[in-house]
Amino acid sequence: MENEGLEKLVDLLKKMKEKTEELLNEQFGHVCEWDEKPPEVTVIDAPCHCGARVICSKAIEETEPLHIIKEEQLVHLQGLVILNKTDTRLDGVFSGCIAGTEKTACTIGDGTGIVDNEWKGAGETFDEGEGKDEITKENAYMICERGGVIHFLEISEELGEVIKKMDEKVREPDLVIDWLKLYRTPTVPFPGRSVPKHKDADNYDWGMEEELNGKDEEWFITESPVYKEITGNGGTFSAVMTENNLYADAEGRYWVAVGPNVINPDHPTEKVNHSIPAEDMDYGTKLDIVVEDENQNIYYIPAVVGDAKEHSYPDGMYQTGIPFNMERPLFI
């Protein structure tokens, strides 16, 4: 009889526990999914699949999401811990960053490397003091110093649009010399091709002016091959002339002309009797022009492909003065 009573008591406790968990899930949402183990027996460093983790828009594809640290504890369950906009510490770094010319190390560090050292999109429901507004996982994000957007795994459609626009946007330049805007980190994400300066090209041949050759300034905006190619494929073409007579797109990228083999390494290098076709040039491709100053500091110039350097025979890489098109004159 005593064993029977004990069994009934254990059964009752189990039912109470199940009901309690059910009520907690209804109230707070069940975030962590533990493989057939109840939460109370799961150690803190066990593999976790919860929605309280964050990812960065510029982290490499194979990176694992990270947890936030608050008061020296990992945050696992939403609703049980109130996060404010100064809770920026993560339990590690992301595996790699695509905002570079190669897969470089993440630089967020232990609460460092975050713009303004705070979450954006904070609310005001639970104010913990000045500068410590509560955040919600659907609308909160941080910006890393390389332009990546750090956010929770589950986000609102509105935040998704914000992240998309921020990833596409060229941020404010780190340095402006006269008219030239320079950035200390790349403005386009890796992966991509890296094209070094041709061994036979001097600086002028590698980065020379491209003239309109008698055409008025509206020609590039309304009649150029790049305009026809992009709009003909249903895209939006934008170009404005800057004060120093350069063209820039809506993001502030400089429209540039490149040799056909810069943009397409498989482009033929034989002489032909026609101009380089627009479809061979991938017009609208975003790129960074990498430069170095006298102190070996590296800077990036945001650009977008808008014309072909016809006089770049035979390599298709830089201005040689020799055209691919046999019907065009030499410029040597």
FENKABEL-V64495 format. One record per residue. PSI is psi in whole degrees, -180 to 180 (* if undefined). OMEGA is omega in whole degrees, -180 to 180 (none if undefined). D_CENTER is the distance of its C-alpha to the mean C-alpha in whole Angstrom. Layout:
BEGIN
PSI;OMEGA;D_CENTER
PSI;OMEGA;D_CENTER
END
This chain:
BEGIN
-40;-179;68
-41;179;67
-39;180;64
-41;178;64
-39;179;63
-41;179;60
-41;179;59
-39;179;59
-44;178;57
-42;179;54
-40;179;54
-42;179;54
-39;178;51
-43;-180;49
-40;177;49
-42;180;49
-45;-180;45
-41;179;44
-40;179;45
-45;179;43
-39;179;40
-44;179;40
-41;179;41
-41;179;38
-39;178;35
-37;-176;36
-45;-171;36
-17;-175;33
132;-179;31
111;-173;31
-50;-177;28
135;176;28
107;-176;30
135;-176;32
90;175;34
27;177;37
133;178;38
151;-177;38
-35;-173;36
-14;180;39
8;-179;39
126;-179;35
157;-171;35
-27;-177;31
15;175;30
154;178;30
130;-175;27
145;-180;26
36;-171;24
161;-180;24
3;178;22
3;-180;22
163;-178;19
159;178;16
163;179;12
139;-178;9
-18;180;6
15;175;5
149;178;8
156;-170;10
-37;-174;12
6;-178;15
151;177;15
142;175;17
160;-178;16
158;174;18
156;173;21
148;175;21
126;175;24
127;-179;27
45;177;30
16;179;30
146;174;29
137;177;27
118;-179;26
-47;-172;27
123;175;28
149;179;27
-29;-179;30
-18;180;32
131;176;30
122;178;29
139;174;25
173;-169;25
-6;176;22
1;177;23
79;-174;23
-3;-178;20
136;176;21
160;-175;20
37;178;22
-161;176;20
159;178;17
155;-171;14
-28;-179;15
166;-176;13
135;179;9
-3;-179;7
61;-180;6
178;179;10
-4;173;13
174;-180;14
94;-176;13
165;-179;14
147;175;15
143;-175;13
14;-177;15
-29;176;15
-160;-177;19
77;-178;21
9;179;20
169;178;19
8;179;16
129;180;15
125;-179;15
4;179;19
44;180;19
162;173;19
147;173;18
165;179;17
27;-177;19
154;177;22
-169;-177;25
22;-177;29
-46;-180;31
94;-178;32
119;180;32
16;-179;32
171;-177;33
128;179;31
11;-177;27
49;178;27
150;178;27
150;174;26
155;174;23
141;-171;22
-24;-178;20
-27;-173;20
1;-176;18
145;176;17
156;172;14
158;178;13
124;178;11
165;-174;10
-15;177;12
6;177;8
1;177;7
150;178;5
117;180;8
126;-174;11
164;177;13
162;-177;16
-36;179;16
116;-177;18
163;179;17
160;177;19
-36;179;18
-45;179;18
-35;177;15
-40;178;13
-38;177;13
-46;-179;12
-42;180;9
-45;-179;8
-38;-179;10
-36;179;8
-29;-179;4
-23;-172;7
140;171;9
119;-176;10
178;178;11
140;-177;15
152;177;16
-23;-178;17
136;176;20
120;177;22
106;-175;25
-107;-179;28
-13;-170;25
125;178;23
128;-176;19
147;-179;18
143;-178;15
-17;178;15
157;-177;12
150;177;10
-8;174;8
146;-176;7
150;168;6
150;10;9
157;178;11
171;179;13
142;174;16
121;-176;17
107;-179;21
162;176;23
135;-178;25
141;-175;29
-26;-178;31
-1;-176;34
133;171;32
175;-174;33
-38;-178;30
-43;180;31
-32;-177;31
-29;-177;28
58;-176;27
165;176;29
147;173;30
116;-175;30
159;175;33
-9;176;33
54;174;37
-12;179;39
148;179;37
166;-173;36
-22;179;33
-18;-177;32
-47;-179;33
-36;-175;29
-28;-172;28
-15;-174;30
-7;-174;32
159;177;30
-37;-180;29
-39;177;25
-48;-178;26
-38;-179;28
-47;-177;26
-48;-179;23
-32;178;25
-25;177;28
14;176;25
7;-179;24
175;178;21
125;180;21
132;178;22
134;178;21
131;174;23
147;179;25
128;180;27
175;-177;26
-26;-179;29
24;174;29
31;170;29
157;175;26
138;176;24
152;178;21
-173;-175;19
-22;179;18
-5;-177;14
9;177;16
141;179;16
130;173;19
129;-176;21
158;172;22
136;178;24
159;174;24
151;-177;27
-31;-179;26
-7;171;26
-45;-178;23
-28;-178;21
97;-176;23
-17;-179;25
9;-180;27
137;-179;29
147;-180;32
17;178;34
158;174;37
146;179;39
174;179;39
32;179;41
165;177;38
161;178;35
122;-178;32
143;-180;31
-36;-177;28
-16;178;26
-10;-169;26
-7;-179;24
51;-179;21
141;-177;21
-5;178;18
129;179;15
142;179;13
165;174;13
133;172;14
119;-174;17
125;-180;18
162;-179;21
136;178;23
-176;-176;26
-16;178;29
17;180;28
23;173;26
134;-178;23
134;177;19
158;-179;18
133;178;15
121;-179;16
132;-178;14
168;178;16
139;-174;16
124;-178;19
1;-180;22
162;179;25
138;172;27
95;-178;29
-36;-176;32
60;-179;34
21;177;32
142;8;35
-13;-174;35
-23;-176;32
26;-174;30
-35;-176;28
171;-176;29
102;178;32
-16;-176;35
-6;-180;37
123;-176;38
152;169;37
-37;-179;36
115;-177;38
-18;-178;42
-5;180;43
152;-180;41
160;175;43
149;172;42
74;-177;40
*;none;41
END
